[in-house]
Amino acid sequence: MDPYVWWIDGELVSSDDAVLPVADHGLTVGDGCFETTTIVRGAAFAMTRHLRRLRHSLTGLMIDLATTDAELRAATDAVVAANPGAGIIRITVTAGTGPLGSGRSEGTPTVIVAAGPNRGWGAQAHVITVPWARNERGALAGIKSTSYAENVIALAQARAVGASEAIFPNTVGNLCEGTGTNIFVEHEGRLVTPPLSSGCLAGVTRGLVVETSEVEEIDLPIEVLTTTSEAFLTSSTRDVMAINRIDDRTLEPGPLTAAAAAAFAALASSTIDP
C-alpha cells in the first residue's frame, strides 16, 4: 500500500516516516482522545460536530490544547487534499511526552491528523453481545479516549465467531453501545436508542439520526436484543447499518431501519457539515 500523507504537530509527513517519542503518553498509558470521520465529496464530513466532541473529550481528560479549531480544520483540509484516494480522516490528540506512569509532565500535547482507506464494511452487520460492562459512572464515560483495550478485546471475540461488532451492557444491565458504534432497536413498534446517561458515546451519526428520525432515548435491558424485530448500528464509518444477526438470532431489516437510513442519506447528500 502506498504511504499516506499525515499532519503531525504542524508538519505534513509521509505515514512511512511518521514518528512519535516512545515516551508519548498516548503510547505508554493511552492518555489521549480522537475523532474519526469519512471523506465525502472531497471534504471531511460533519467537522463542526466532530471538533465539538473532541473539545468535550479534551476537557474531560484535562488536556489543554492550544491548537484552535480553525487550525485543526486547515490541517484536515491539507491532509484530505494530499490524499485523494483516502476514505477516512482521524484526528488524534495525546497529552504529549510524559513519564512512564500515570502522572503527566508539563509538555505540549501531540496532534496527529491521519488519512486512511475506507473500512470496507459489509452492507449489514452480525453482532454479538459480550458480558463486560461499560461503566456509565466512570471518568471516561462519554469521552472518545484512545484507551481502547476493552474495545479491542470485545471486537476480537466478535471476529472470532464471524461477527463485525460487539454490544456492551452497562453496569446495571441496560443496553449501552458497541465497540465503535451506537445501537438503535425496535421496541413495542417504536425506534429506541440508549440515552447518553447509559454511558454510550454521543456518536455524531447517532445524533444526526436522532435529529432526522422519530427516536426515543430510553433505558432498556440488554435482553431487548433477544426480542427486537429490527435493529441497526450507527457510526461515522458505517452510517446507518442494519443488523442481520444478534448472537444466534437472525433479523431482517425493517421499516424503521429503512426510514432512518433514508433520512440520514438525504442529509449527507445535501451537506458536508450538518
N, C-alpha and C positions, 0 to 999 in steps of 0.2 A: 504494500500500500504506500502510495506517495505520502510524504510528510505534509502536515497542515502548517499553517502559519498562525501562531498564537501570540497573544499580547501578555507580557509579564512585567509588571511594575514599570510600565511606561514604554516598553520596547517591543517591537514585533520581532519574533524569532521563529525559526523552524521548530516544529514539535520534536524533531530528532535532536535538536540542540538545547531544548528547554531543560533547565536545571534549577533545583532549589537547594538551600543549605540542608544538610542531613539533620540539623537541629531545629528545622522549622516545626513549630508546634502543631501545624496541621498534619505533619507526618508522625511525630512522636506520640501525640496524645489525641489526635483528631479534633484539634481546637480550631474550628472554623465553620463556615457556612457556605452555601452555594445556591445557585439558581440555574435551571436548565430550561431552554425554550427552543422551539423549532424555527427554522428559517422559512419564511413564507413570502413568496414573490420578491425575493432579494432583500428581505429585512427580518430582523428578529421580532417574533410575534409577542404582543402584549407586554412590551418592555416597561411601561409605567407600572403595571401590576407586579411584575417580577422585581423591579427595583424597590417598590414599596415593601414587598415581603422581605427582600434582602435587608433593608434597613431595620425591619422588625426583628429579624434574626440577629443582626449585629447588636442591637440594643439588648436583646435577651442574653447574648453571650458577653456583653460588656466589652465589645471590641470597638474602639474609637477609630473610624475610618475617615481620613481627611479627603480621600478621593471623592469628588462630587458625582451626583447622578449624571450631570452633563458630560463629565469626563468618562464615566463608565459607558454612556451611550456612544460617545465618539470612539472609544476603544472597540466596542462591539461592532459599530459600523465598519471600522477598519478591518477587523477580523472577517466579517462577512464578505467584504469586498475582496479580500486577499484569498478567499477560499470558495470559489464559485461552485464547487461540487459538494460543499458541505450541507448537512441536513439539520444539525443542531448546534446551538451555542451554549456554553456553560461558563458562568461567572463564579469563581471560587475566591473567597477571602479567608485567609488564616490569620491567626494572631501574630504571625511572623516568628523569627528566630527566638527560641526560648530555652530554658533549662530542660534537663531530661527528667521531667516530673510535671506535676500539675500546676506548679507556680509559673507565672509569666514574668518575662523581662519587660523592659520599657521600650522594646523595639517597635519598628514600624510594621503594620500588617502587610502581608503578601497578597497581591491581587493578580489573578490569572483570568484571562478571557480566552477560552479554548473553543475550537471548532472540531466537529467530528461528523461521522456518517449518520444517516438515519438508523434508527434502532432495528428496523426490519420486522416490526411486529406483524403477526397474522391479523386476519380480519376479525376474529373472535378470540376469546380468552378462556382457557381452562384454568381454574383457580383451586387452591386447596386452603383449608383452614389449619392454623397452627396453634399450639397450646400456649405459646409465650404471649404475655400481655403487654400492651402499650400502657405506660404509666401516665395517665391523664393529669396527674398532680406533680409530675417530675419537672425538673428545671429545664428540660429540653422539649417539653410539650409545646407543639405549635411552632417549633424552630426547625428550619431545614439545615440541620447540622451535618458536618462531614463525618460525625461519629456514626457510621452506618453498619457496624458489625452485626447488629441484630437483624438488619435487613438482608445482609449477605447470607447469614445462616438460614433464614427463613426461605429466601429465594433459592438457595441451593437445595433445600428439601423439596421445594416445589418442582424444580427442574429434574430432580432425581426420579420423579414419577410422571414426567412429561407435561407438567403444568408450567405456565408462564408467570404466575403470580401467587403470592400467599397472603391470606387475610388474617389480621390480628383482632382479637378481642381487646378490651381494656381491662383494668384491674377489677371491675365489678361485673365482668362477663358480657358487656354490651358490644355490639358491632362497632369497630373503630375504622380501620383503613388497611390498605395493602402496603407492601414494602416501598412502592413508589407511586401509589395510586390512591384515589378516593373511590368509594363504592356507593352505588345507588341501588336500591331494591324496590320491588313492588311489595306493598303491604296493604292488605284489605282494599286492593284496587287503586291505591294511591302511590305516587312516586315519593320515596323517602330516602334521606341520607343522614348519617350521623351528624349531630351538631358539633361545632368546634370544641365545646366543653367535653366531648368524649375523648379528647386527646389527639384527634386526627389533625393532619396538617391542613391549613387553609389553602388548598390547591387552587391554582389560578383557573384551570379548566373547570374545577368544581364550582368556583364562584360564578363563572360565566354561565354554566348550566343552571345553577340556582336562579340567576337573574333572567334567563330566557325561557325557562320551563316552570310548570307548576310543581314545586317541590316542597315537601315538609321536612324540616330538620328536627328529628326527634330521636331519642334513645330507643333502641330495640335490642333485645338479647341476640347474641350472635347466632342462636338457634333459628332465627328468621331465615337463615340461609338454607335450612332444611325444608322450608315451606314456600318460599317466594316463587312466584311463577315466572319472573324475569328479573334480570339484574345486569348492571353494566359497570365498567370501570371508567374513570376519567384521569387523564394526566396530560402534561404538556407535550408528550411524545406519542401518546395513544389516542388523543382527542376523546371521543366517546366510543368505547369498545364494548360490544355485547359480550356477556359471559355465556358460554355454551355448556359449561360443566363446572359444578362445585363439588369437590371431592369425587364421589362416585355417582353423583346425580346429574343427569343431562337436562339442560334447559334449552328453550327456543327463544330467540329474540322476539320481543313482543311490541305492542303499540307504544308503550311508554318509552322504551328504548329508541324506537324509530323516531318518535317525535322529538326527543331530546337531541338525538344525533342530527336531525334535520335542522333544528333551531341553531345548534352550535355551528354547523357547516355554513348556514346562511350568514351568521355573524362573521365567521372567519373569512368568508369570501368578500365581505363588504368593507372590512377594515383591518389594518395591521396592528393597531394599538387600541383595542376596545376598552 
